[in-house]
Each structure stands twice: as C-alpha cells, then as structure tokens.
Amino acid sequence: MNSIRLVADERPSGGVGAIVPLILPAAQPHYRRRAARLRQLAEGPPMADYLRFAAGIAEAQQQAAQALPLPEALAAGLPARLGGARPPLEAAGLPRERHWRELLQALFEQLRDASPTPAVAQTLAGLRGCDATALEKLADALLAGDYARVGSDRALFLWAALSLYWRQMAARLPAAGRAGVGEGRQFCPVCGSAPVASVIRGGAQSGLRYLHCGLCESRWHMVRTKCSNCEEGGRLDYWSLDSEQAAIRAESCGDCHGYLKVLHEDRDPQLEVIADDLASLALDAEVERQGFSRSGLNPFLFPG
C-alpha cells in the first residue's frame, strides 16, 4: 500500500528544495497545452498523423472540461472519502456518477467532425450507440485492465472521458499528501492507478522525481534510487537515443525486468509528459529489444 496518504485540510510548508509528497492536478485543465505540444512534436516523426490525431482528442478534452465542470453535488462528497487506508478515489472500487458518461458524450460531439479515418468514425458511432449499462461494463473492464475485452480502438475514447472525470475529482480534493514510513509507491495514492512516466522536476523542486498518474494525472514523490515498479535499487540502468544528458531516458530494472520513461523537465521545460512519452516510442522499442517490459501505460497506446 502506498506510504503517501491523503489528509484533509493540511498544507505542507513549501520552499526551495522542499519535498511535497503529492501534487494534485491544477484546477484549470491543461489539455490545450498538451494538444499544442503534440502538434509541435508532429512536425517531424514518422507517427505525425497519430500525434495530430491525439492532439485533437486532447483539444476535445479541453472543450468538454470547460463545458462540463464537476457537479458541485459530486464535489461536496469528496471530503468524506479522505482519511481511509485506501486511495480516496480508487478506480477499482469508486462508484461512478453519470457525469463521466456526459463527458464522453461531450467528447463525441467535439470529435464528430474531426474523425481522421472511417475506422475511427465507426468506433465513435458504435460507442454512441451503447446504452448506459453497456458503457459502464466497458468502463469496468477498462479500469480492471481487461483491454482485450474493450479493444484498443474503444479504450482510447473511453479512457479520455474517464481520465477527465478522475482528474476533475482529484483537482477538487481538499487534501494534501502526508508521507509515512514504508514503501509501496508504485501506484497513485489518489486513485491507485499506474504511472505513465516519471518526471524530474525543475524550478524550486529541481532534481526531485515524481511519478505521473495515467488516470487522474496527480503526481507523487519517489526517490530516484529505486525502481518505480518493484522499488529495488541495485540493478537500475538508463537508456537514451541521444546522450546521458538527454531530456528523455528510460529507466530499466534488472530485478523486475520492467522499465519506465524518465522525463527531465529540469533539462527541457517544454516537455509534456503524455505527449513526449507518446512521441518517443523509438526509445520504447529499443529498450524492449533488450528484454524489458513497460510497467506503465500511455493513454493513447492501449493494447488489445
């Protein structure tokens, strides 16, 4: 169990070099910055078309977030979820409100005229035709990691709505993180999900490592000397396609044979974790050729 717990009405003192255990997502959504970064990255790589497609989804998330903020009745119930032993917004057990399906419908409307291929248009039409029961079953399977049942085509759009839903809740949590004794920091202390990647912070927190949640997009602190998957520290290696000072590297572990990207915001402040992780798949391919398996999941790259 994660040794970072959320506590109500407590704000740790900050300062240069201060280790804040948990960084909740900002109240204002950041999807427009992600979309801009994806379009910037699409200027060169072979996967430019897909990066532009992902940018369209991020832009649709921005529009949906602005049109449908978290209902106050839902936000009012969030404080009661704090103080327990489990993550307060644990994806596996949190009862979902219809708001996530309304966000999904808003995404459909935004993407109606932006479908790049007939296959994508067909996927969107199929999801629009699902009733509430069918959508909830698909969401259950997706959050449980049953990607084969959902299919990578549908998972992309369902996750876009679910992630927006969880992000809105995380941003409204009246809480801060308290670091306790122990380990167990592989999963998000807010929702229990796996990280997309780790980031090395710049600015006042320069050099500190945080894991970035793939669902609610919270960040939590983890020391740099341990594997982000198994927390062993004796057999870590770092890979890049450039140099040791590259802004994007992969950390592999010889104990669990897993790996996860490390994005150095201290070296390149333009990095955006989801966008730059997606655009650096050549690094994934190289590390996987060395026999390592990725321990996190990018929301634009579902298997199945």
Backbone bond lengths (Angstrom), bond angles and torsions (degrees), N, CA, C in turn:
res aa  C-N    CA-C-N  psi(-1)  N-CA   C-N-CA  omega(-1)  CA-C   N-CA-C  phi
1 M - - - 1.451 - - 1.522 109.38 -
2 N 1.327 116.76 141.26 1.454 121.46 -176.57 1.518 111.10 -60.36
3 S 1.333 115.53 133.68 1.461 119.67 -178.69 1.522 112.79 -81.88
4 I 1.344 117.07 -2.08 1.463 120.75 171.37 1.524 107.76 -95.66
5 R 1.322 117.12 122.95 1.454 122.08 178.73 1.513 109.94 -116.88
6 L 1.322 116.01 148.02 1.450 121.09 178.65 1.520 109.76 -89.05
7 V 1.314 115.38 132.65 1.456 121.64 179.56 1.518 108.63 -124.77
8 A 1.323 116.72 147.88 1.455 122.06 -176.41 1.520 111.44 -81.41
9 D 1.323 115.31 143.66 1.463 122.65 169.30 1.512 113.26 53.40
10 E 1.302 116.98 41.00 1.462 120.82 176.25 1.502 108.40 -130.60
11 R 1.307 117.03 124.80 1.459 121.21 179.32 1.523 109.19 -119.42
12 P 1.308 117.70 111.04 1.461 119.12 -179.59 1.512 111.15 -66.17
13 S 1.310 116.47 148.80 1.454 120.37 177.52 1.509 109.40 -70.76
14 G 1.325 116.26 139.40 1.452 120.75 -178.71 1.505 111.24 -105.08
15 G 1.325 115.04 -165.06 1.448 120.63 -179.42 1.506 109.80 142.83
16 V 1.325 115.57 170.60 1.460 120.16 -179.81 1.522 109.88 -60.89
17 G 1.338 115.83 124.73 1.448 120.87 178.69 1.517 114.66 81.25
18 A 1.322 118.61 -1.49 1.463 120.37 -178.94 1.523 109.44 -67.99
19 I 1.330 115.57 138.49 1.458 120.34 178.39 1.520 108.18 -93.91
20 V 1.320 116.05 102.46 1.455 121.97 174.40 1.519 106.74 -85.86
21 P 1.329 119.47 119.32 1.466 120.07 -173.65 1.524 114.28 -61.58
22 L 1.330 116.99 -33.34 1.459 120.57 -172.52 1.521 109.80 -141.46
23 I 1.336 115.93 136.20 1.461 122.22 174.95 1.525 107.31 -119.43
24 L 1.318 116.38 107.62 1.460 120.33 178.14 1.527 109.43 -75.54
25 P 1.332 118.45 154.85 1.466 120.00 179.45 1.521 110.93 -62.99
26 A 1.319 115.87 149.55 1.459 121.10 -179.11 1.519 110.45 -66.77
27 A 1.329 114.84 153.29 1.460 119.38 -179.59 1.521 111.67 -62.96
28 Q 1.333 116.92 -36.72 1.454 120.89 177.91 1.520 109.78 -85.34
29 P 1.317 118.50 124.78 1.473 120.36 -178.21 1.524 111.55 -63.14
30 H 1.314 115.62 151.25 1.458 122.18 -173.76 1.523 112.07 -115.18
31 Y 1.321 117.80 17.16 1.464 119.91 -173.41 1.529 112.39 -66.48
32 R 1.326 117.30 -29.00 1.471 119.03 179.60 1.528 110.57 -65.21
33 R 1.335 116.85 -38.23 1.468 119.25 176.33 1.524 109.97 -64.73
34 R 1.325 117.19 -39.08 1.466 120.89 178.04 1.520 110.53 -63.13
35 A 1.327 116.37 -43.99 1.457 120.14 179.40 1.521 110.98 -61.45
36 A 1.332 116.58 -42.38 1.466 119.99 179.79 1.524 110.90 -64.22
37 R 1.329 116.66 -40.14 1.462 120.01 179.43 1.529 110.95 -66.61
38 L 1.316 117.20 -41.02 1.461 120.58 178.31 1.526 110.81 -61.01
39 R 1.329 116.66 -41.41 1.458 119.41 179.49 1.520 110.91 -68.17
40 Q 1.321 116.85 -36.12 1.460 120.18 176.30 1.523 110.72 -63.54
41 L 1.326 116.98 -43.97 1.457 121.53 -179.44 1.521 111.71 -69.18
42 A 1.334 117.11 -22.37 1.463 121.25 -178.62 1.524 112.81 -76.95
43 E 1.316 117.54 -1.46 1.454 119.93 -177.28 1.527 112.74 -72.02
44 G 1.361 117.00 -19.19 1.447 118.14 -175.60 1.513 117.45 -127.93
45 P 1.345 120.11 -46.42 1.462 121.20 -167.39 1.527 113.58 -63.99
46 P 1.339 116.34 160.79 1.467 120.27 176.49 1.530 112.82 -60.00
47 M 1.347 117.91 -27.58 1.460 120.55 -177.30 1.527 111.73 -92.93
48 A 1.334 116.42 32.78 1.458 121.14 -176.29 1.523 112.08 -57.88
49 D 1.328 117.79 -41.49 1.464 120.57 -178.21 1.523 110.82 -61.43
50 Y 1.333 116.32 -41.52 1.462 118.28 -178.86 1.528 111.31 -70.78
51 L 1.316 117.30 -36.09 1.463 120.02 177.45 1.525 110.48 -63.43
52 R 1.323 117.39 -39.02 1.465 119.96 176.85 1.523 110.55 -68.03
53 F 1.319 117.16 -37.15 1.467 121.19 175.24 1.522 110.39 -61.52
54 A 1.338 117.13 -45.68 1.462 121.07 177.77 1.519 110.92 -62.22
55 A 1.331 117.24 -36.60 1.458 120.40 176.97 1.519 111.19 -61.83
56 G 1.320 116.95 -37.63 1.461 120.18 177.26 1.518 112.35 -63.74
57 I 1.329 116.92 -37.83 1.461 120.27 177.19 1.522 110.40 -67.62
58 A 1.326 117.42 -42.52 1.463 120.42 178.08 1.525 111.14 -61.74
59 E 1.314 116.84 -39.93 1.463 120.15 177.54 1.524 110.67 -65.41
60 A 1.330 116.71 -38.52 1.472 120.12 176.92 1.525 110.93 -64.54
61 Q 1.329 117.65 -36.99 1.461 120.77 175.79 1.525 110.97 -63.02
62 Q 1.321 116.76 -39.74 1.460 120.64 178.09 1.527 110.23 -60.76
63 Q 1.319 117.00 -46.64 1.457 121.10 -179.49 1.528 111.52 -64.85
64 A 1.327 116.87 -41.13 1.467 120.44 179.45 1.524 110.65 -66.00
65 A 1.334 117.14 -39.78 1.462 120.68 179.54 1.514 111.40 -63.02
66 Q 1.320 116.78 -39.00 1.457 120.12 -179.93 1.521 111.83 -73.03
67 A 1.327 116.67 -36.24 1.467 120.06 -177.91 1.523 112.13 -77.37
68 L 1.348 117.13 -29.94 1.458 121.19 -174.53 1.527 110.66 -131.24
69 P 1.319 117.90 77.03 1.470 119.37 175.37 1.524 110.38 -66.30
70 L 1.307 116.42 165.45 1.462 120.91 -179.93 1.526 109.84 -60.86
71 P 1.325 118.27 127.81 1.468 119.88 178.54 1.526 111.51 -59.14
72 E 1.324 116.50 140.26 1.455 120.58 -177.74 1.522 111.94 -61.70
73 A 1.317 117.13 -32.80 1.467 119.37 179.07 1.525 110.69 -64.21
74 L 1.327 116.82 -36.64 1.461 120.50 178.20 1.530 109.91 -71.73
75 A 1.330 116.38 -42.24 1.469 120.19 179.58 1.527 111.26 -63.31
76 A 1.329 116.89 -33.99 1.465 120.58 -177.83 1.519 112.17 -65.02
77 G 1.319 117.36 -23.71 1.461 120.22 -179.27 1.515 114.07 -88.66
78 L 1.331 117.98 -5.80 1.461 120.62 -176.07 1.527 113.79 -67.74
79 P 1.349 120.33 -40.78 1.470 118.71 -179.51 1.520 113.90 -56.91
80 A 1.312 117.62 -32.45 1.464 121.04 -178.35 1.521 112.00 -67.30
81 R 1.329 117.49 -15.47 1.459 120.32 -177.90 1.525 112.32 -87.79
82 L 1.322 116.66 -5.60 1.462 120.73 -178.04 1.519 111.27 -85.52
83 G 1.320 115.44 157.12 1.457 120.63 173.12 1.508 115.72 96.46
84 G 1.326 118.08 -7.65 1.455 120.46 179.90 1.513 111.69 -86.74
85 A 1.331 114.72 176.70 1.458 120.07 -179.68 1.528 112.30 -78.70
86 R 1.332 116.92 -24.34 1.453 121.08 -177.93 1.525 110.56 -93.73
87 P 1.344 118.76 160.47 1.462 120.47 174.03 1.530 110.11 -55.56
88 P 1.319 118.47 135.00 1.467 120.59 -173.62 1.524 114.32 -64.23
89 L 1.332 117.44 -27.05 1.464 121.16 179.68 1.526 110.76 -116.64
90 E 1.317 115.79 37.24 1.467 120.93 -174.77 1.526 111.08 -54.15
91 A 1.314 115.52 120.92 1.459 120.63 -172.99 1.521 112.66 -62.52
92 A 1.325 116.65 -32.55 1.460 120.13 -175.85 1.518 113.23 -70.57
93 G 1.331 118.39 -24.14 1.454 118.38 -174.74 1.513 115.65 -128.12
94 L 1.329 117.95 -1.27 1.462 120.36 -176.89 1.525 111.11 -76.10
95 P 1.330 118.26 123.66 1.469 119.43 175.09 1.528 109.88 -64.22
96 R 1.310 117.15 127.91 1.458 120.76 -178.55 1.525 111.15 -89.84
97 E 1.313 115.21 138.71 1.455 121.35 174.26 1.535 109.13 -90.69
98 R 1.306 116.19 164.33 1.461 120.92 -177.33 1.532 112.48 -65.55
99 H 1.332 116.55 -13.07 1.458 119.83 -178.35 1.521 111.68 -55.57
100 W 1.335 118.54 -35.35 1.470 119.19 -178.81 1.528 110.98 -65.99
101 R 1.344 116.38 -34.56 1.465 119.21 178.31 1.520 110.74 -72.22
102 E 1.320 116.86 -31.43 1.465 119.91 175.49 1.523 110.49 -67.45
103 L 1.326 116.62 -37.73 1.456 120.31 174.59 1.527 110.74 -63.31
104 L 1.330 116.31 -39.90 1.461 120.52 178.29 1.528 110.26 -62.03
105 Q 1.325 117.08 -44.54 1.458 120.11 178.43 1.528 111.16 -62.12
106 A 1.337 116.20 -38.09 1.464 119.63 177.53 1.525 110.81 -64.06
107 L 1.336 117.21 -38.03 1.459 120.20 175.91 1.526 110.68 -63.43
108 F 1.331 116.22 -40.69 1.462 119.51 177.82 1.526 110.48 -56.63
109 E 1.333 115.99 -45.01 1.457 120.20 -177.91 1.523 110.82 -64.21
110 Q 1.329 116.84 -41.09 1.459 120.47 -179.87 1.524 112.04 -67.53
111 L 1.333 116.20 -32.67 1.460 120.70 -175.53 1.524 113.40 -94.50
112 R 1.322 116.75 -1.53 1.468 120.69 -174.00 1.532 111.77 -55.01
113 D 1.320 115.95 -43.41 1.470 119.58 -175.99 1.522 112.86 -101.98
114 A 1.346 115.38 10.86 1.460 118.07 -175.98 1.525 112.68 -118.01
115 S 1.323 118.06 13.82 1.462 120.91 -178.29 1.525 109.34 -70.00
116 P 1.320 119.10 119.78 1.468 121.19 -174.14 1.521 114.46 -76.56
117 T 1.325 117.92 -22.83 1.458 120.36 -176.73 1.522 110.01 -139.13
118 P 1.331 116.79 157.91 1.476 119.09 175.69 1.528 112.35 -59.47
119 A 1.348 117.55 -33.12 1.461 119.75 -179.61 1.524 111.19 -64.34
120 V 1.334 117.20 -41.81 1.463 120.85 178.53 1.520 110.02 -66.08
121 A 1.318 116.69 -43.05 1.461 120.27 178.26 1.526 110.87 -59.75
122 Q 1.324 116.83 -38.72 1.464 121.17 178.76 1.523 110.98 -66.56
123 T 1.336 116.75 -40.14 1.467 120.64 178.23 1.518 110.92 -62.67
124 L 1.330 116.60 -45.17 1.458 120.63 179.50 1.526 110.80 -63.57
125 A 1.318 116.45 -40.63 1.464 119.60 179.16 1.527 110.70 -63.99
126 G 1.336 116.39 -39.59 1.459 119.40 178.43 1.510 112.49 -64.22
127 L 1.326 117.41 -40.79 1.461 120.53 178.41 1.518 111.46 -68.73
128 R 1.327 116.38 -37.73 1.473 119.00 177.71 1.519 110.82 -62.71
129 G 1.314 117.03 -28.11 1.458 120.49 -179.21 1.516 114.25 -82.76
130 C 1.334 118.06 -6.28 1.464 121.30 179.42 1.518 110.81 -78.14
131 D 1.330 116.79 139.56 1.461 119.37 174.91 1.531 108.94 -82.84
132 A 1.336 115.77 177.50 1.464 120.78 -175.68 1.526 112.05 -59.79
133 T 1.319 117.07 -40.65 1.468 120.42 -179.04 1.515 111.34 -62.77
134 A 1.327 116.56 -44.95 1.462 120.56 180.00 1.521 110.98 -64.32
135 L 1.334 117.71 -41.00 1.460 120.77 179.31 1.527 111.28 -64.72
136 E 1.321 116.84 -39.45 1.464 119.74 179.75 1.529 110.88 -66.62
137 K 1.314 117.34 -37.29 1.464 120.12 177.64 1.527 111.17 -66.09
138 L 1.331 116.04 -40.18 1.461 119.53 177.13 1.529 110.57 -65.14
139 A 1.330 116.68 -40.11 1.466 120.41 178.18 1.522 110.84 -63.88
140 D 1.320 117.27 -42.16 1.472 120.96 177.49 1.526 110.42 -57.40
141 A 1.331 115.47 -47.56 1.467 119.73 -178.36 1.522 111.19 -64.57
142 L 1.327 116.82 -42.04 1.462 120.77 -178.12 1.522 110.96 -64.36
143 L 1.328 117.23 -45.83 1.462 120.83 -179.06 1.529 111.68 -69.12
144 A 1.328 116.59 -23.27 1.468 120.92 176.62 1.524 112.61 -85.03
145 G 1.333 117.04 -2.81 1.461 120.66 179.32 1.510 114.23 83.86
146 D 1.336 117.76 14.93 1.458 121.28 178.65 1.528 108.63 -88.02
147 Y 1.321 115.63 70.01 1.459 120.62 -172.90 1.533 112.62 -68.39
148 A 1.325 116.67 -30.75 1.458 119.46 -179.56 1.529 111.05 -63.84
149 R 1.324 115.96 -35.59 1.466 119.60 179.95 1.530 111.12 -69.77
150 V 1.311 116.59 -33.77 1.462 120.58 -176.77 1.524 111.26 -85.61
151 G 1.330 116.78 -43.27 1.455 121.09 -175.43 1.515 110.55 90.70
152 S 1.325 116.41 137.73 1.460 119.68 -175.96 1.514 112.71 -64.02
153 D 1.340 117.32 -28.22 1.463 119.44 -179.04 1.528 110.98 -67.72
154 R 1.332 117.43 -46.50 1.464 120.18 179.85 1.526 111.88 -76.21
155 A 1.341 117.07 -33.60 1.462 120.89 -177.95 1.522 111.67 -57.68
156 L 1.308 117.33 -38.08 1.458 121.84 -177.66 1.527 111.53 -56.59
157 F 1.337 117.13 -46.81 1.462 120.77 -176.02 1.525 111.64 -80.07
158 L 1.325 116.86 -37.58 1.465 119.65 177.05 1.525 110.56 -62.37
159 W 1.332 116.49 -43.64 1.465 119.91 -179.46 1.528 111.08 -66.03
160 A 1.322 116.66 -35.39 1.466 119.50 178.80 1.523 110.72 -58.54
161 A 1.334 116.82 -39.26 1.470 120.50 178.42 1.517 111.38 -76.79
162 L 1.334 117.18 -42.89 1.464 120.13 -179.28 1.530 110.75 -64.75
163 S 1.326 117.25 -41.56 1.450 120.32 179.34 1.524 111.08 -64.02
164 L 1.317 116.58 -41.22 1.459 119.97 177.13 1.526 110.91 -62.30
165 Y 1.317 116.75 -41.47 1.464 122.47 177.92 1.530 110.96 -60.60
166 W 1.337 116.46 -49.01 1.468 119.81 -179.42 1.524 111.23 -68.37
167 R 1.314 116.70 -35.65 1.457 119.24 178.89 1.524 110.99 -64.64
168 Q 1.324 116.94 -42.04 1.464 120.29 178.23 1.526 111.12 -60.40
169 M 1.331 116.92 -40.71 1.459 119.45 178.63 1.523 111.54 -68.50
170 A 1.334 116.65 -44.28 1.464 119.86 -178.92 1.526 111.09 -60.62
171 A 1.338 116.19 -38.02 1.459 120.12 -179.15 1.526 112.19 -67.07
172 R 1.324 116.91 -22.12 1.465 120.68 -177.82 1.526 113.07 -99.89
173 L 1.321 117.94 1.74 1.458 119.70 178.54 1.531 110.25 -66.86
174 P 1.323 119.07 124.06 1.468 121.27 178.32 1.526 109.97 -83.88
175 A 1.301 116.10 67.91 1.463 119.65 -169.19 1.510 110.98 -151.03
176 A 1.321 114.53 168.21 1.454 123.12 171.58 1.519 107.40 -138.71
177 G 1.315 115.78 167.23 1.461 120.04 179.74 1.511 111.83 -90.86
178 R 1.308 115.86 143.58 1.460 122.05 174.05 1.518 107.54 -122.39
179 A 1.330 115.93 121.55 1.460 120.68 -178.71 1.515 110.03 -82.26
180 G 1.324 116.49 123.70 1.451 122.25 177.48 1.509 111.67 -105.27
181 V 1.298 115.75 179.76 1.459 121.42 177.82 1.525 108.65 -78.39
182 G 1.320 116.68 136.63 1.457 119.68 177.27 1.510 112.14 128.17
183 E 1.311 114.43 -176.72 1.457 121.67 -175.79 1.528 109.57 -110.15
184 G 1.308 115.46 -132.90 1.459 120.88 173.02 1.507 115.03 68.05
185 R 1.331 118.00 39.72 1.467 119.32 -178.85 1.526 113.12 -103.17
186 Q 1.327 117.06 21.41 1.466 119.39 179.99 1.522 111.95 -70.08
187 F 1.343 116.99 -26.00 1.463 120.55 -173.69 1.525 111.06 -120.13
188 C 1.315 114.90 156.10 1.461 122.05 -175.01 1.530 111.09 -61.72
189 P 1.330 118.91 129.43 1.462 120.91 178.35 1.523 113.39 -73.30
190 V 1.335 117.17 -8.80 1.468 120.70 179.77 1.519 111.08 -92.25
191 C 1.352 117.50 -47.06 1.465 120.22 -174.77 1.524 113.59 -126.02
192 G 1.332 118.33 -5.45 1.452 120.86 177.12 1.512 115.28 80.85
193 S 1.329 118.10 9.40 1.459 121.08 -177.50 1.521 111.63 -89.09
194 A 1.331 115.60 166.82 1.465 121.48 -179.78 1.520 110.65 -80.37
195 P 1.327 116.90 154.34 1.465 119.91 177.20 1.522 112.10 -78.13
196 V 1.322 115.33 152.88 1.458 121.58 171.63 1.518 109.92 -77.19
197 A 1.324 115.51 -45.19 1.456 122.42 -176.86 1.514 107.65 -164.08
198 S 1.305 116.16 173.53 1.456 119.60 171.49 1.518 108.54 -109.23
199 V 1.326 115.95 153.33 1.457 121.51 -179.52 1.525 108.63 -126.31
200 I 1.303 115.46 140.88 1.460 121.70 172.68 1.517 106.43 -99.78
201 R 1.308 115.47 116.06 1.454 121.55 -171.45 1.530 111.90 -72.55
202 G 1.326 114.11 155.03 1.451 121.19 170.96 1.520 109.18 -110.30
203 G 1.308 117.25 -164.79 1.453 121.67 175.90 1.509 113.08 64.24
204 A 1.351 115.69 -140.19 1.461 121.16 -176.31 1.522 112.46 -64.67
205 Q 1.347 116.93 -22.45 1.462 120.78 -179.91 1.527 111.16 -108.77
206 S 1.318 115.91 29.98 1.462 121.06 -175.47 1.524 111.76 -54.55
207 G 1.326 114.54 129.66 1.459 121.34 176.98 1.508 115.45 92.85
208 L 1.321 118.23 -13.23 1.464 120.73 179.78 1.529 109.67 -80.99
209 R 1.334 115.58 143.21 1.470 120.28 179.54 1.520 110.69 -102.10
210 Y 1.327 114.66 134.30 1.458 121.84 174.82 1.525 108.85 -128.52
211 L 1.324 115.98 142.10 1.461 121.38 172.28 1.515 108.82 -89.89
212 H 1.320 116.64 141.06 1.464 122.56 -175.24 1.524 109.26 -109.20
213 C 1.326 116.76 117.47 1.468 122.04 -175.85 1.523 111.90 -67.25
214 G 1.323 115.85 137.43 1.448 120.79 179.22 1.512 114.42 -81.40
215 L 1.336 118.38 -9.51 1.463 120.95 -179.64 1.529 110.93 -108.17
216 C 1.328 117.98 -66.15 1.469 120.06 -175.64 1.519 112.41 -89.56
217 E 1.326 118.54 -10.25 1.459 125.32 177.42 1.532 113.62 65.85
218 S 1.332 116.58 24.29 1.457 120.07 167.34 1.523 108.77 -74.15
219 R 1.331 115.80 163.50 1.460 121.54 175.24 1.527 109.09 -126.42
220 W 1.326 116.18 140.15 1.453 119.53 178.31 1.520 110.22 -134.06
221 H 1.337 114.82 148.77 1.457 120.96 -172.98 1.522 111.51 -75.98
222 M 1.331 114.82 140.95 1.456 121.78 171.89 1.519 108.30 -147.16
223 V 1.311 116.72 135.89 1.465 120.27 -178.26 1.521 109.67 -62.07
224 R 1.318 115.80 154.77 1.460 121.25 -174.94 1.523 113.23 -83.59
225 T 1.312 117.65 -8.27 1.471 120.38 -174.90 1.523 112.78 -93.86
226 K 1.342 117.42 6.03 1.460 120.32 -178.69 1.519 110.89 -126.11
227 C 1.313 115.02 149.75 1.462 121.02 175.10 1.526 109.33 -63.95
228 S 1.317 116.48 135.31 1.462 120.59 -179.34 1.517 112.56 -74.27
229 N 1.333 117.40 -6.11 1.465 120.92 -179.87 1.527 112.35 -105.17
230 C 1.343 117.50 -51.39 1.473 119.84 -176.47 1.530 113.09 -110.75
231 E 1.321 116.58 -8.76 1.461 123.98 176.98 1.533 114.48 68.81
232 E 1.332 116.69 14.08 1.454 119.77 168.30 1.529 108.51 -80.12
233 G 1.310 116.96 159.36 1.456 118.46 -175.16 1.504 115.41 -133.47
234 G 1.316 117.79 3.79 1.455 118.82 -172.84 1.508 115.73 -88.52
235 R 1.349 117.99 -15.12 1.471 119.30 -172.52 1.529 110.93 -133.62
236 L 1.313 115.89 49.27 1.457 121.24 179.59 1.528 110.43 -92.56
237 D 1.316 115.46 136.96 1.466 121.54 174.05 1.523 108.62 -130.73
238 Y 1.328 115.53 157.17 1.461 121.04 -177.05 1.520 109.54 -126.18
239 W 1.342 115.05 135.68 1.454 122.03 -174.31 1.521 109.28 -124.18
240 S 1.321 115.62 144.36 1.456 120.36 173.02 1.521 108.21 -151.18
241 L 1.320 115.55 164.38 1.465 120.79 176.78 1.516 110.95 -97.73
242 D 1.311 116.50 3.53 1.456 120.67 -175.89 1.517 110.61 -124.25
243 S 1.335 117.40 -85.23 1.458 121.99 -177.81 1.515 109.07 -150.49
244 E 1.315 116.30 177.21 1.461 120.46 178.49 1.524 111.57 -63.00
245 Q 1.309 116.84 -22.29 1.456 121.09 -179.86 1.525 112.53 -96.67
246 A 1.326 117.37 15.26 1.461 120.90 178.39 1.523 110.69 -61.35
247 A 1.322 116.77 147.32 1.459 121.23 -179.42 1.527 111.85 -73.74
248 I 1.332 117.78 -22.19 1.463 122.17 178.92 1.520 108.58 -125.01
249 R 1.314 116.46 121.87 1.456 122.10 177.27 1.532 108.29 -132.90
250 A 1.309 115.65 167.89 1.460 121.33 174.37 1.517 108.60 -116.84
251 E 1.318 115.90 134.31 1.461 121.71 176.75 1.525 108.27 -101.88
252 S 1.328 117.15 118.41 1.458 121.03 178.65 1.520 109.51 -110.30
253 C 1.327 115.25 154.28 1.461 121.53 -177.58 1.525 109.79 -123.40
254 G 1.311 116.28 126.38 1.451 120.52 178.89 1.507 113.91 -77.48
255 D 1.323 117.57 -9.32 1.470 120.61 178.06 1.526 111.81 -86.11
256 C 1.343 117.47 -50.55 1.469 119.57 -178.58 1.524 112.24 -99.50
257 H 1.336 117.50 -8.14 1.463 123.87 -179.12 1.537 111.98 60.73
258 G 1.327 115.34 29.80 1.451 120.80 174.33 1.516 110.49 -106.06
259 Y 1.334 115.32 167.71 1.459 119.79 175.51 1.523 109.47 -148.67
260 L 1.320 115.09 159.54 1.451 122.21 176.50 1.522 107.92 -150.87
261 K 1.317 116.75 145.21 1.455 120.83 179.00 1.530 110.59 -67.93
262 V 1.318 114.80 150.97 1.462 123.34 171.86 1.523 106.85 -122.94
263 L 1.333 116.52 118.30 1.456 121.71 -179.59 1.524 108.83 -106.23
264 H 1.317 115.93 121.28 1.464 121.63 -175.70 1.527 109.88 -91.59
265 E 1.314 116.67 90.91 1.458 120.33 174.86 1.528 110.77 -65.31
266 D 1.327 116.55 -23.62 1.460 120.04 177.92 1.529 111.61 -70.09
267 R 1.336 117.58 -20.39 1.462 121.55 179.00 1.524 112.17 -98.79
268 D 1.313 116.60 -28.70 1.470 121.09 -179.96 1.522 108.97 -144.13
269 P 1.325 118.40 97.91 1.475 120.92 -177.51 1.523 113.66 -68.22
270 Q 1.332 118.05 -10.15 1.468 119.75 178.04 1.523 112.50 -80.20
271 L 1.327 118.59 -11.43 1.455 120.88 -178.32 1.522 111.49 -57.65
272 E 1.321 115.51 139.81 1.465 122.41 173.12 1.516 105.60 -127.32
273 V 1.319 117.75 121.47 1.458 121.23 -162.04 1.526 113.26 -57.65
274 I 1.319 118.60 -47.87 1.470 120.49 -178.35 1.523 110.51 -68.13
275 A 1.328 116.37 -45.49 1.463 120.76 -176.47 1.519 111.58 -65.58
276 D 1.336 117.04 -48.84 1.456 119.43 -175.51 1.523 112.11 -73.62
277 D 1.320 117.16 -29.76 1.462 118.94 173.64 1.524 110.00 -64.52
278 L 1.326 117.08 -42.53 1.453 121.22 -179.87 1.526 111.49 -65.39
279 A 1.325 116.60 -39.36 1.463 120.39 -174.69 1.521 113.14 -78.28
280 S 1.318 117.76 -6.72 1.470 120.53 -177.25 1.520 111.61 -110.17
281 L 1.319 117.16 39.69 1.465 121.25 -178.78 1.523 112.69 -66.25
282 A 1.311 117.65 -22.09 1.463 118.93 176.91 1.526 110.81 -61.62
283 L 1.317 116.76 -34.03 1.463 120.50 176.68 1.523 110.56 -68.58
284 D 1.338 117.39 -41.38 1.470 120.37 175.54 1.521 110.48 -56.46
285 A 1.320 115.75 -46.75 1.467 119.93 -177.01 1.526 111.03 -59.78
286 E 1.324 116.38 -40.71 1.461 119.83 -178.51 1.524 111.15 -67.85
287 V 1.335 117.52 -43.36 1.467 120.77 -178.96 1.531 110.19 -67.57
288 E 1.327 117.11 -37.89 1.458 119.76 178.79 1.526 111.24 -67.96
289 R 1.327 117.57 -29.95 1.464 120.10 175.01 1.525 111.26 -66.13
290 Q 1.317 116.97 -21.48 1.463 121.41 177.38 1.531 112.16 -85.27
291 G 1.337 117.54 0.57 1.460 121.14 174.91 1.514 115.81 98.77
292 F 1.353 118.00 14.11 1.458 120.94 180.00 1.524 110.61 -104.47
293 S 1.333 115.34 151.48 1.463 121.46 179.81 1.526 109.58 -116.00
294 R 1.291 115.73 138.73 1.461 120.68 -178.01 1.521 110.56 -68.02
295 S 1.338 116.90 133.78 1.462 121.44 -177.60 1.521 112.70 -95.70
296 G 1.316 117.73 -9.07 1.465 121.55 177.89 1.516 110.16 -120.42
297 L 1.327 116.08 179.33 1.462 120.58 -175.15 1.514 109.98 -139.93
298 N 1.322 116.94 128.21 1.451 120.97 174.31 1.523 108.84 -82.12
299 P 1.343 119.16 133.76 1.463 120.81 -176.46 1.516 115.01 -66.10
300 F 1.327 117.67 -6.20 1.470 120.56 174.24 1.516 112.00 -102.86
301 L 1.340 117.40 8.05 1.472 121.11 -176.51 1.520 110.82 -138.14
302 F 1.310 116.71 72.32 1.465 120.04 178.26 1.519 111.34 -89.64
303 P 1.318 117.59 138.18 1.470 119.87 171.95 1.524 110.21 -75.97
304 G 1.289 116.70 170.90 1.462 120.32 174.95 1.500 113.11 107.89
